[in-house]
Amino acid sequence: RWGGARLDYLFLGDDAAQNALKMSDFFEYLHDRGMREGFADRLTHQWRMHPDIRNLLQTTYYKFLVDGDEKSLRKERRHGVVKPDWLRTSTIVWIDVPPVGGDRTTRGRGGSRATPGPTAGALAAEKRAIGGGYENRYERVVLHELMRNVQLKGYGGFNKEIAFLSPYRGQVYQINKMFDNWDNLNNPHTGDLRNRAFTVDSYQGRQTDVVVVSLVRNNEQRDPRAAFGFLHSRQRAGVMFSRAKSLLIVIGCSAHFAKGDKDFHINQVYRHIEKHGTVIPASELLGPRSYELLVGLADGQRVKGI
């Protein structure tokens, strides 16, 4: 037993995702007890990620974390992305999605215009995924356009040293489907992006050079727990944001997570990136064709690849 919980029921219940989170909480409980009683310890010096990513994690999730050798890590963990220009010198990036009902125009590289159909905010809303959970088509289109415009120094693309993470299986499934034909031959600027999307839970214990996170949640719920779902968990989010070694890109709606109090951990992540990294409106990545795709999806049309 753990407290009043039967461990067999806790770990073998119907809700696998929630139970995995409870299991993780259980091991954290064991570790914290060991720290108090003197038979456990933790690693404090990290040698795998860029110091800017470590600084974000230290500020928000892991206060004890310090660099093993900051100078060498800054040199070794350069990500090598040269285009777009705003990404060249950035290590932590937030691509900001419009809130539901918060943007009455469609904006993109082609300028701004009032929309007779769905607004940008409506297009950015989360949707229930088939089989449960949530997906976000707007964030997928943003990711698609980002990969179309990314260029690395030299040849060979990311060489599979990239991962797309999301808390929701529905979004992971759709991202992998979107990049199903994205191979080395036709996309030398990025390389093969097939099967590079993973749930946060399935990627725990792994890391890669570049991580793009799709937060998905963007709704009109007022209660923070209902609005944020899995992302209300500080522990799960800490895992999600700590998988990148050289470049961390977050796609999400900062205004949505502002529904939480000022100390809510994802608000802290956004404020840290705003101060120490790069924040760019998602609309800057989207052209007229992107919005046509999104409007078509909102109208129920079948759009190949998205």
Disulfide bonds with the S-S distance in Angstrom:
none
